[in-house]
Amino acid sequence: MRSLTTSLKRAVDCAFLRANWLTRGRALAYCRIFGFYGWGILLVILVRSHGGKNFEGQPVCADFVSFWAASWQLLHGHTAEIYDGAKHHLAELALFPGLSFGNFAFYYPPTFLLFCAPLALVPYRLSVALFLIATTTFFVQAFRRLLPQNWALMPVLAFPGLVICVINGQNGLLTGGLLGWAMVLLASHPFLAGGCLGCLVIKPQLLLAAPVILLCSRRWWAIAGGMFGSGVLILASWMAFGTAGWEGFLHMSQEARGVFEHGYVQAWKLQSVFAAVTLLHGPQWLAYVVQILAMGTALSLTGWLATCLRSNGSGWDAQTRATGQMALLIAVMPFCSPFLLDYDLACLAFPMGWIVAQAVRSGWWSGEKFVLFLAYIYLLGARLFSQFTHIGLTPIVAGALLLVLARRIAPDAWTRLKAGMMRKQEALALPERRGAQA
């Protein structure tokens, strides 16, 4: 029995903890495979499209329809109708006659409407191409500042989170790029980094962890920059669209909550703790309770870790500490909002990149390779896995990534915790040994 247990431990250690099979060459090969697969799906969609619609009768990069239609309404003086779900949908149908698609409502605040305003100045297909090229470049350039090595370009271009944003025509690369630039600028230009975070008022649910991390890190200039950036966007949107725009958004927010709570957005599309409980047929109140508990626990952990980084004496430079704090802000995001989709998680490339950067400097630690491999490939099949199994694994994958970050940031605390667990295990096993000897 002992020999079998020993063999299993060695197998687990080799396959998952040390992951010796995941060499650099194999890792890059896997990235190429997933890149060919993901971009291949987009290529098939484009090749099979006809007249701007895909094989399902929807416009190519269908989520972009709402952005482009909102721009068209704005440019034609129908601003108030953007936040009227029925009228917005009628505009979509009028702009895409003969196409079969659902109601892509515009649930974003007027601050995002500022970004959407020029989109309808050019035809839909050209507009979506320019938007996705610009946001992809914005995202990738931020990542290249974090990992400037030539070999790091291909993995980020093949990253499933990036590919999903492009296929859906979503804004996850814009929001992810803002988080990435805040990460790389925090040490040298904290006010500008805070400004990048402030711009995330275009999707405010992504900012829930920012106050905790920035306050625990004592990044006062970043906080000032965030308040300035968000204030400028809010003021600009109010001046451009008036109070009617914000009143319409508040009304639409209530409608969006109803859509969310009544399950009109299928739970398997969501990647939150709330969705994971819902998929297991948990009642709505329980899903909210578990979501709140998970958020409180994760924010407490990341706040403490951000404090550890601020007072870190391990010899890390200011840039590494600053990027580590932002990596925590991004990594804790899956635990903060109940309404989170796979394209919102493209930003997880940045905490993953931070871990890779530390491994390049000091070597890989136990379990890191496998966790990064799992987090890298997971998003490509997250929706399908949840749809067919009714199990939401995103909180588990995100939790593993957060624990890997925690161990890198606070290795002494991790060692003490591990030693304490081993002592408890030995204390529990001691009576069994005595009984066996008797």
C-alpha positions in Angstrom: 0.0 0.0 0.0 2.8 2.4 0.9 4.6 1.7 -2.4 1.4 2.5 -4.3 1.0 5.7 -2.4 4.6 6.6 -3.0 4.2 5.9 -6.7 1.1 8.1 -6.9 2.9 10.9 -5.1 5.8 10.7 -7.6 3.5 10.6 -10.5 1.5 13.7 -9.3 4.8 15.5 -8.5 6.2 14.8 -12.0 3.0 15.5 -13.9 1.5 18.5 -12.0 3.9 20.0 -9.6 7.2 19.9 -11.5 5.6 19.5 -14.9 8.9 18.4 -16.4 7.0 17.5 -19.6 6.1 21.1 -20.2 9.4 22.3 -21.6 9.8 25.7 -23.2 9.7 24.1 -26.7 6.5 22.2 -25.9 4.9 25.2 -24.3 5.4 27.3 -27.4 4.2 24.4 -29.6 1.0 24.2 -27.5 0.5 27.9 -27.9 0.8 27.6 -31.7 -1.7 24.7 -31.7 -4.3 26.7 -29.7 -3.5 29.8 -31.8 -4.1 27.9 -35.1 -7.3 26.5 -33.6 -8.7 29.8 -32.3 -7.7 32.0 -35.3 -8.8 29.1 -37.5 -12.4 29.4 -36.1 -12.4 33.1 -37.0 -11.0 32.3 -40.5 -13.8 29.7 -41.1 -16.4 32.2 -40.0 -15.1 34.9 -42.4 -14.7 32.5 -45.3 -18.2 31.1 -44.8 -19.7 34.5 -44.3 -21.8 36.0 -47.0 -23.1 39.6 -47.2 -21.7 40.3 -43.8 -23.5 37.5 -42.0 -22.1 34.2 -40.6 -23.5 30.7 -41.0 -26.0 31.4 -38.1 -27.4 34.4 -39.9 -25.8 36.8 -37.5 -23.5 39.7 -38.4 -19.8 38.9 -38.2 -18.4 39.7 -34.7 -22.0 40.0 -33.6 -21.5 41.8 -30.2 -20.1 44.8 -32.1 -23.6 45.3 -33.6 -24.8 47.1 -30.4 -21.7 49.4 -30.4 -22.1 50.3 -34.1 -25.9 50.8 -33.9 -25.5 53.1 -30.8 -23.0 55.1 -32.8 -25.4 55.4 -35.7 -28.2 56.5 -33.4 -26.0 59.1 -31.8 -24.8 60.5 -35.2 -28.4 60.7 -36.4 -29.6 62.6 -33.3 -31.4 59.6 -31.5 -29.3 59.6 -28.4 -32.2 59.0 -26.0 -33.2 55.9 -28.0 -29.9 54.2 -27.3 -31.0 53.4 -23.8 -34.5 52.3 -24.9 -34.1 48.6 -25.4 -36.9 48.2 -27.9 -35.9 51.2 -30.0 -32.3 50.2 -30.0 -33.2 46.8 -31.2 -35.4 48.3 -34.0 -32.3 50.4 -35.1 -30.3 47.2 -35.2 -32.9 45.5 -37.3 -33.1 48.5 -39.6 -29.3 48.6 -40.1 -29.0 44.9 -40.7 -32.1 44.0 -42.7 -32.7 40.3 -43.4 -30.3 39.2 -40.7 -31.3 36.9 -37.8 -29.9 37.8 -34.5 -31.0 38.5 -30.9 -31.4 41.8 -29.1 -27.9 43.2 -28.5 -28.9 45.8 -25.9 -26.5 48.6 -25.0 -25.9 48.2 -21.2 -22.9 50.5 -21.0 -22.7 53.9 -19.4 -22.4 57.1 -21.4 -18.7 57.1 -20.8 -18.3 54.1 -23.2 -20.6 55.9 -25.6 -17.8 58.4 -26.1 -15.6 55.6 -27.4 -18.5 54.3 -29.6 -19.4 57.7 -31.1 -17.2 57.6 -34.3 -17.7 53.9 -35.1 -20.6 54.4 -37.6 -18.7 57.0 -39.6 -17.5 54.0 -41.7 -19.4 50.8 -42.8 -19.8 48.1 -40.3 -17.2 45.6 -41.5 -14.5 48.3 -41.8 -15.5 49.7 -38.4 -15.2 46.4 -36.6 -11.9 45.6 -38.3 -10.4 49.0 -37.3 -11.8 48.7 -33.8 -10.4 45.2 -33.2 -7.0 46.0 -34.8 -6.6 49.1 -32.6 -7.7 47.4 -29.4 -5.6 44.3 -30.1 -2.5 46.5 -30.7 -3.2 48.4 -27.5 -3.5 45.2 -25.6 -0.4 43.4 -27.1 1.8 46.5 -26.7 1.0 46.6 -23.0 1.9 42.9 -22.7 5.1 43.5 -24.6 6.2 46.1 -22.0 5.8 43.4 -19.4 7.5 40.6 -21.3 9.6 42.2 -24.1 11.3 38.9 -25.1 10.7 37.9 -28.7 9.4 34.5 -27.8 6.6 36.1 -25.7 4.9 37.7 -28.8 3.4 34.5 -30.2 1.8 33.2 -26.9 -0.1 36.5 -26.4 -1.3 36.6 -30.0 -2.5 33.0 -29.6 -4.0 33.6 -26.2 -7.6 32.2 -26.2 -8.9 35.2 -24.2 -7.6 37.6 -27.0 -9.1 35.4 -29.8 -12.5 35.2 -28.1 -12.7 39.0 -27.9 -12.0 39.3 -31.6 -14.5 36.5 -32.6 -17.2 38.1 -30.5 -16.4 41.7 -31.6 -16.2 42.7 -27.9 -14.3 45.4 -25.9 -12.4 43.0 -23.7 -9.1 44.0 -25.3 -9.8 47.7 -24.7 -10.5 47.1 -21.0 -7.7 44.6 -20.7 -5.3 47.0 -22.4 -6.2 49.7 -19.9 -5.5 47.3 -17.0 -2.2 46.2 -18.7 -1.0 49.8 -19.3 -1.9 50.7 -15.7 0.2 47.7 -14.6 3.4 48.7 -16.6 3.1 52.4 -15.8 2.3 52.2 -12.1 5.9 52.5 -10.9 7.2 55.2 -13.3 4.0 57.2 -14.0 1.5 56.4 -11.2 -0.8 59.3 -12.1 -1.0 58.1 -15.7 -1.6 54.5 -14.5 -4.4 55.7 -12.3 -5.8 57.5 -15.3 -5.9 54.2 -17.2 -7.8 52.7 -14.3 -10.2 55.7 -14.2 -11.0 55.1 -17.9 -12.5 51.7 -16.8 -15.7 53.6 -15.8 -16.7 52.4 -19.3 -17.2 49.1 -17.5 -17.3 49.9 -13.8 -17.8 46.3 -12.6 -14.1 45.7 -13.4 -13.0 48.4 -10.9 -14.4 46.8 -7.7 -11.0 45.6 -6.5 -9.1 48.8 -7.4 -9.8 50.8 -4.2 -8.7 47.9 -2.0 -5.5 47.2 -3.8 -4.5 50.9 -4.3 -5.2 51.9 -0.7 -3.3 48.9 0.7 -0.5 49.7 -1.7 -0.6 53.4 -0.7 -0.6 54.4 -4.3 -1.9 57.9 -3.7 -0.9 59.3 -7.1 -2.6 56.4 -8.8 -5.7 57.1 -6.8 -5.6 60.7 -7.8 -5.1 59.8 -11.4 -8.0 57.4 -11.2 -10.3 60.0 -9.8 -9.2 62.5 -12.4 -9.5 60.1 -15.3 -12.9 58.9 -14.3 -14.1 62.4 -13.5 -13.0 63.7 -16.9 -14.9 60.9 -18.7 -18.0 61.3 -16.7 -18.0 65.1 -17.2 -17.3 64.7 -20.9 -20.1 62.3 -21.3 -22.5 64.5 -19.4 -21.5 67.5 -21.5 -21.9 65.5 -24.7 -25.1 63.6 -23.9 -26.7 65.6 -21.1 -28.5 64.2 -18.1 -30.8 62.3 -20.4 -28.0 59.9 -21.3 -27.2 59.1 -17.6 -30.9 58.8 -16.7 -31.3 56.4 -19.6 -28.4 54.4 -18.4 -29.8 54.1 -14.9 -33.1 52.9 -16.3 -31.3 50.4 -18.5 -29.2 49.2 -15.5 -32.4 48.2 -13.8 -33.5 46.4 -16.9 -30.1 44.7 -17.2 -30.4 43.5 -13.6 -33.8 41.9 -14.4 -32.4 40.3 -17.5 -29.5 38.9 -15.4 -31.5 37.7 -12.4 -34.3 36.1 -14.6 -31.7 34.0 -16.4 -32.2 35.5 -19.9 -28.4 35.4 -20.1 -27.6 31.7 -19.8 -25.5 30.9 -16.7 -23.1 28.8 -18.8 -22.0 32.0 -20.7 -21.0 33.6 -17.4 -17.7 33.0 -15.7 -18.4 34.2 -12.1 -18.9 32.5 -8.7 -22.5 33.4 -9.0 -22.8 31.5 -12.3 -21.0 28.5 -10.9 -23.5 28.2 -8.1 -26.4 28.8 -10.5 -25.1 26.0 -12.8 -25.3 23.6 -9.9 -29.0 24.6 -9.5 -28.4 26.6 -6.4 -31.1 29.2 -5.6 -30.4 32.9 -6.4 -30.0 34.0 -2.8 -27.4 31.3 -2.2 -25.5 32.3 -5.4 -25.4 35.9 -4.1 -24.2 34.8 -0.7 -21.4 32.7 -2.1 -20.4 35.4 -4.5 -20.2 38.0 -1.7 -18.2 35.6 0.6 -15.8 34.8 -2.3 -15.4 38.5 -3.0 -14.7 39.3 0.6 -12.2 36.5 1.1 -10.4 37.3 -2.2 -10.2 41.0 -1.5 -8.9 40.4 2.0 -6.2 38.1 0.7 -5.2 40.4 -2.2 -5.2 43.5 0.1 -2.8 41.8 2.5 -0.6 40.7 -0.4 -0.5 44.2 -1.8 0.6 45.4 1.7 3.3 42.7 1.6 4.6 43.9 -1.7 4.7 47.5 -0.4 6.9 46.5 2.4 8.7 43.7 0.6 12.4 43.2 1.6 13.2 40.4 -0.8 15.2 42.6 -3.2 12.5 43.2 -5.8 12.8 46.5 -7.6 10.0 49.1 -7.6 8.8 48.0 -11.0 8.3 44.4 -10.0 6.5 45.4 -6.8 4.2 47.7 -8.7 3.4 45.2 -11.5 2.8 42.6 -8.8 0.2 44.8 -7.1 -1.6 45.3 -10.4 -1.4 41.6 -11.2 -3.3 41.0 -7.9 -5.9 43.6 -8.9 -6.5 41.8 -12.2 -6.3 38.2 -10.8 -9.0 38.9 -8.2 -11.4 40.2 -10.8 -13.2 36.9 -11.4 -14.3 36.9 -7.7 -15.7 40.4 -7.6 -18.5 40.7 -10.1 -21.4 38.3 -10.7 -21.8 39.5 -14.3 -18.5 38.5 -16.0 -18.1 36.8 -19.4 -15.1 35.0 -21.0 -14.0 38.0 -23.1 -13.8 40.1 -19.9 -11.0 37.7 -18.7 -8.6 38.4 -21.6 -6.8 40.6 -19.0 -5.7 37.5 -17.1 -2.8 37.4 -19.6 -1.1 40.1 -17.5 -0.9 38.3 -14.1 0.1 35.2 -16.0 2.8 37.2 -17.7 4.0 38.6 -14.4 4.5 35.0 -13.1 6.4 34.1 -16.2 8.6 37.1 -15.8 9.5 36.0 -12.2 10.2 32.5 -13.4 12.5 33.7 -16.1 14.5 35.5 -13.4 14.5 32.9 -10.6 13.3 29.6 -12.0 9.9 27.8 -11.9 8.3 27.0 -8.5 6.3 23.8 -7.8 3.0 23.7 -9.6 3.4 27.0 -11.5 3.8 25.6 -15.0 0.7 23.5 -14.8 -1.5 26.2 -13.3 -0.4 28.6 -16.1 -1.0 26.0 -18.7 -4.5 25.3 -17.4 -5.3 29.0 -17.2 -4.0 29.6 -20.7 -6.0 27.0 -22.4 -9.2 27.1 -20.3 -10.9 30.1 -21.7 -11.1 28.6 -25.2 -13.6 26.0 -24.0 -15.0 27.6 -20.9 -18.5 28.2 -22.3 -18.8 24.8 -23.9 -17.6 23.0 -20.8 -20.1 24.8 -18.6 -22.9 24.3 -21.1 -22.4 20.5 -21.4 -21.4 19.7 -17.8 -23.2 22.4 -15.8 -20.0 22.9 -13.9 -18.4 26.4 -13.8 -14.6 25.8 -13.3 -13.6 29.5 -13.8 -13.5 30.3 -10.0 -11.3 27.2 -9.5 -8.9 28.1 -12.3 -8.8 31.7 -11.2 -8.3 30.7 -7.6 -5.3 28.5 -8.5 -3.8 31.4 -10.4 -4.3 33.7 -7.4 -2.7 31.2 -5.1 0.3 31.0 -7.4 0.6 34.7 -7.2 0.2 34.7 -3.4 3.1 32.2 -3.0 5.4 34.3 -5.2 4.6 37.4 -3.3 4.6 36.0 0.3 6.8 32.9 0.2 7.6 33.0 3.9 3.9 33.0 4.9 3.3 30.2 2.4 6.2 28.1 4.0 4.8 28.7 7.5 1.3 27.6 6.4 2.7 24.5 4.7 4.7 23.6 7.7 1.7 24.0 10.0 -0.4 21.8 7.8 2.3 19.1 7.8 2.5 19.2 11.6 -1.3 18.8 11.8 -1.1 15.9 9.4 1.6 14.2 11.4 -0.3 14.7 14.6 -3.4 13.1 13.1 -1.4 10.2 11.8 0.5 9.5 15.0 -2.4 7.7 16.8 -2.9 5.5 13.8 0.8 4.5 13.9 0.7 3.7 17.6 -2.4 1.6 17.0 -0.6 -0.3 14.2 2.4 -0.9 16.4 0.2 -2.2 19.3 
